[in-house]
Amino acid sequence: QLCMLPQSACSRVTAVYIASDAAEPITPGALCREFMMSSPLTSTDTRIVMEGGGRRLDLLLAGLYPHASPYIRLTAEEQAAAGRRLGPAVRPFPAAHEQQAWEGAVAA
């Protein structure tokens, strides 16, 4: 698993291979994609090769996950600054409990 690989073990992961006995190739889940997009070991041009059911998909991480979080690869301070910059663009929430949850998350 990529998340268990010590950063000292390598400087860059050039490809990730997923082999399965499923009828179709299995893609990485949302959390795996987010992790790979934020990892210093991978980049948008990291190959993701998936095979299953005799079929192979060979994509770049950028093609598999084209809309990464705007906070990818930012420090905590840079994330906070981006949040302040993007904050005015956020539309009001239709329900009070949604507004309270958002305010709680921002305050945390």
Protein Blocks (a to p, Z undefined) as FASTA:
>chain_A
ZZlpcfklpmbdfbdcdddfbfbdcdddfklmmmmmmpmkbcfklccdddeehiacdddf
klmmmbgcfkgoiafklmmmmmmmmmmmpccdfbfklmmmmmmmmmZZ
